[in-house]
Amino acid sequence: MRPTIMKISTDAIAANARAIRAHIPERVRMMCVVKADAYGHDSVRTAKKLLNAGADAFAVAIVEEAEVLRGAGIDSMILVLGGAGEASLRQAVRAGVSQAVYTPRMLEIMQDEAVRCGRRALAHLKIDTGMSRVGVRGEEDLSAMLAWWRRCPEVEMEGVFTHFCVADTDPVFTARQNKRFSEALATVRQAGFSPIAHAAASTAMLDPALQYDMVRPGIVLYGSCVPELAKALTWAQTLVTRPIRLQWIAAGDTVGYGRTFTAARDTLVMTLPIGYGDGYPRILSNRASVLVRGKRAPLIGRVCMDMVMADVTDIPGVDLDDEVVLLGGQGDQRITPDELAELAETIPYEIMLGFAERIPVEVVD
């Protein structure tokens, strides 16, 4: 069996949730985002741990993800954040989960399915305050939407929400978005509706002005360092393998496809059984490091589909039984998704979610 394994700690995720819970007011509910299989961490196992760590509700991207949670016996509020076609809207009603809505047609479909099934539909009105992705935009469209909602008595407005697009980089635009949301929320409530209001995800959730009734922690649950919580958070993924070859090459020899690395000295090359076929980004060629015996070893040559090579010349005593860490900690060293994301010119979300199913997952709680 190949020794490449993704180790996941849902205990770490639960600890992160408790750290978040300790930093937000008791009155503010916590909707934990577990979309995309909990960012690659197993949505069911993660959601069950989060329930014991202060989660009040969950958010997913598509209705199929919500059904997985319902099938596992999770009966908390579940919100489908993404847009949806007719089949998905009807599916959400049948599953008893909440759906983001932003057009009269979506309301009509949910009303029809609620009547047909004899059960009340649940929806959260999405307000587009500047993301320009989905949502009701502007006062005129909001007024029209609220008028339609009165014609759909079997669709409960459980919530109203928005999403900030630059909360981590542009406080001026975020304040503008928040003002638009506050005004929309006032209109909704003046129209006689009493929904839960929520706007802030991970990077905005500690700002009292953005908390409303509920916050939506996402990547922070999995270890991303919101500055105020940096010392309290733990990354939950550790990607490990073991070498399949150790070989000395001479100065002047080259490594890998394209001969992109030339040894400047006699070099001990460690070959590892993982590559871009496993979701380890090829752009990390000659950029990233791995951890061996608590020390960093640079990757050399191009990342192959199924293998990578590392220079372990300066690490005494290495052998084929050593555990090698590609993501996670070893000794006092740590390779985080943020580090790999910067080297890969992407974001940590993509690193967390990018690993292939052929890497077995081991829960280490």
N, C-alpha and C positions, 0 to 999 in steps of 0.2 A: 504493500500500500504506500502511495506517495506520502512523504512526511509533511506536506504543505497543508496547514490547518489555520482556519480563522477562529480564534478564541474570543468569546463574547462574555462579558460580565453584565448581566442585568442587575446584579447587586450595585454595580457602579452607577447604572442609570437611576436606580431607586435613590441612591445617595445624592445624586445630582438633583433629583426632584425635591428631596427634602431640603436641600440647600436653597433651592428657589423658593419653596414654600415659606422658609424662614425669613425671606427678604421681601415678601409682598404682604400687604395687609390681610388680616384674617377674613375680612368681608369679600375680598377679591378671589373669585374662583379660578381654578387652573384647568385649562383645556389642553391636554398634552397631545402633541402632534405625533402620530404613529403611522403616517403615510409611507408608501414605498417600503413596506415590511419593516416599519420603525427604522427608517434610514439604514436598512440592511442588518438590523439587530433582532429580528423575529418579533413581529407585531403582537402576537398573542401572548407570548411569554413576557414581553416588555410591558404590555398593558396590564397584565395581572400583577406584576411587581409594582407598577405605578399606582394602582388602586390602593395599595398599602402604604404608599409614600405621599399621599395627599392629592392625587388626581381626582378632579370632579367630573371631567368629561374628556372625550377624545376627538381628534380630528383626523380625517383621512382625505385622500384625493379623489377616489372613485368609489362607487357604491359596492363594488365587489370586495374592496378592502373592509368596508363596514360589515358586510355579511360574514366575513371570516371572524371578526370579533364577536358578532352576535352568535355565530355558531359555536364559539368557545364559551358561551355563557356570560358574556360581558353585557350587562343590561344598562349601563350608564348612558348618558347622552353621547351620541356619536354624530358628528357633523361631517357631511361630504362637502369639502371646500370647493371642488372643481365644478366647471360647467358640465351640463349633462343634456343628452338628447332624450327623446320621449321614452324609450325603453328603460333608460337608467332612472328617470324620474319616477316612473311607475314602480320600478324595482325598489327604490328608496321608500316609497309609501308602504309597500308590502313588508319590507324589512323592519319598519318602525324606526327608521333613522332620519335624522334631519338633513335637509338638502339646501345648499346655497341657491337662491333664486334671484333673478334680476330682470325678467321679462314677464309680461302678462301671459304669454303663451305657456311658460313654465308653470305658472299658477293654475291655469286652466287644466293642464294635464294632471297636475297633482290633485286638484279638486275632483276631477272626473274619476281618478283612481281611488280616491278616498271614499267617494260615494259607492263606487262599484264594489269595493272591498268591505265597506261598512266599518272603516277605521279612520281615525283622524290623521291627517298628514301634518308633518312638522317641517318648518322651513326657517331659514335665516336669510333676511334681506341683505344682499351684498351692495354696498355703496362704493362706486368708483370715485375715489378722491384724488386720483393722479397716477395710478398704476397703468391705466389705459389697457387693461387686460379683460376683465369681466366686471359687471356691476352696473347699477343704475347711476347715470351721470347727469347732474344738473337738477334744478328745482322742478322744471316742467315735467321731466321724465319721472321724477320721484312722486310728484302729485298724481300723475296718471297711474303709476304703479299702485299707490295706496288706494286709489279709487277702484282699481281692478280687484285688489285684495278684499275689499268689502263684498264683492260678488262671489267670493270663494270662502264661504264660512267654514268649510271643513279643512281649511289649511291654516294651522295655527302659526302666527308669527312668533316663533320661539326666541329668535334673536335677530339682531341687526349688527353688521360688522363691516370693517374695511381692512385694508392691508397697506402698511407703509412700505414704500419702495426704496428709501434711502435713509432709514432710521440710524444706520451706523455711520453715515458720512455727511449728511446734510440736514442739520437741525432746523434750518430756516424753511426748507421745503416740507419737512415733516410737520412743523408747526402749522404750515398752510393746509396740509392734508388733514390734520387734526381739527382745525377750525371748520373745514368743510364737513367733516364727519359730525362734529358737535351740532352744527346747524341742521344737518339732515336728521340726526337723532331727535332734535327738538321738534322738527316737523312731524316725524313719525309718532312721537308721543302726544303731540297736540291733536293728531288725527284719532287718538283713542286707543292706540296700540301700546302694549307694555312689554316689549322684548328685553332680553338680556343684551347688553351692549358690550362689544369687544373689538379691539383694534390692534393691540400690541403683540408682536411675536417676540422672539428671543432678545434681540438687541434693544427693544424699546420697553420691555415689560417692567423694568424697575423705575421708570419715570412715573411719578404719581399722576401727572397730567394726562397720561396715556393709558392708564390702567382700566378705567371704567368698571364694569361689573366682573370682567373676566379677562385673563391674559392667555396667550397661546404659545407656551414655550415649545420650541422645535429642536433645532440643532443643539441648543444649550443642554438639553437633556442627555445628549450623547457625548458631551465633554467640551464643546466649543466654548472658548473663554470669553464670556461676557466680562468686561474688565473688573467690575465690582465683585464678581464671583470667582475670579481666576484661581485663587488658592483653594477654593472649596470644590472644584470640579475635577472629575476623573474621566479620561477617555475610556470607552468601553470595548474597543476592538483591539486585538493583538494578532497580527499576522505572522506566523512562524513557519520555518521549514528547517531542513537539515541538508548539508552539502552532499552532492553525489560524486564530486571529484575534487582533488587537490593536486595541482600540478605546477612545478616551476617552469617558467619560460625565461629565455635569455633576453638581455637588453637588445632592443631592436626588433623583437618579435611583436606581432600585432594580435589583436583580440577581436573576434566577432565579425559579423557581416559588415562589409564596407571598409574593414580595417580602420575603424575610427579611433582606435586607441593603440598607441605604440609604446611599448615598455621602455622607460628611460633607464632601467636597471634590471637586474635579475629580479623576477617578480613571482610571488606565489599566488596563483589564481585559484579561487574557490568558485566552483560552478554550483548553482542552486536550481532546483526544479520548480521554477515558477516563471511566468512570462506574460506577455500581453494577451495571450489566450486565456489567462486567468483574470484579466482585468488590471494587471499591473501595467501602468501606462508606459508605452514605448518612449515617450518624450523624456522619461527619466534616465535614458541612456547617458552615461558619462556625467550624470548630474547628482543622482541620489546616493545615499549610503545605506548600509545595513548594519546591524549591531551583532558583533561576535565577541563573546567573552567580555561583554560590557564596554567594548570599544567600537568606534565607527570604522567601517571598511567601505571605501568608495566603490561604486559600480564602475566597471570598465567595459568598453565596447557596447554595442547596441543590445537593448533588451530584445530577446528572441521571443517567438511565440510561446515556448515552453521552458525557457531557461534564461538565467542572467548570470553574469560573472562579476566577482568582486576581488579587489586587491587586498589580501590579508597578510602581506609581507611583514608588516610591522606589528602583528598580533602573535605573540609567542604561544607555542603549544597547540595551535589549532589542529583539530582532527575531524574525521567524518561523523563523529557523534555529537558535535557541538550544535546546540539549538541556535538558529539564526533568526533575528527579528527584523522584519521589513517594515512593520507598523506596530508601534507600541513601545514598551519600556524594557530595558535590561540593565541591571546595575543602576548607576546614576544617570544613564543616558536614555533619551526618549525620542522617538520619531513619531510626530503627530500627523494627523490628516492635514492640518494647516501647513506644516512644512512641506509635505509632498505636493499639496495643492499649489503652493508658491512655485516650486520647482517645475511642476507640470503645467503652469500657467492656466490654472483653473481654480475651482473653489472646493473647500473641504467636503461639501455635500457630494460632489461627483466622485471624490476619492472613496468616501464611505460606501456609496451605492454601486461602485463600479466593478466590484469583484464578482467573478463568475460562479455559477452554481457548482462547478466541478471542484471548487475548494470546499472541503467538508467543514462544517461548523461544529465547534465544541463549546458548550456552555460551561464556564469555569466558576460559577457561583459556589 
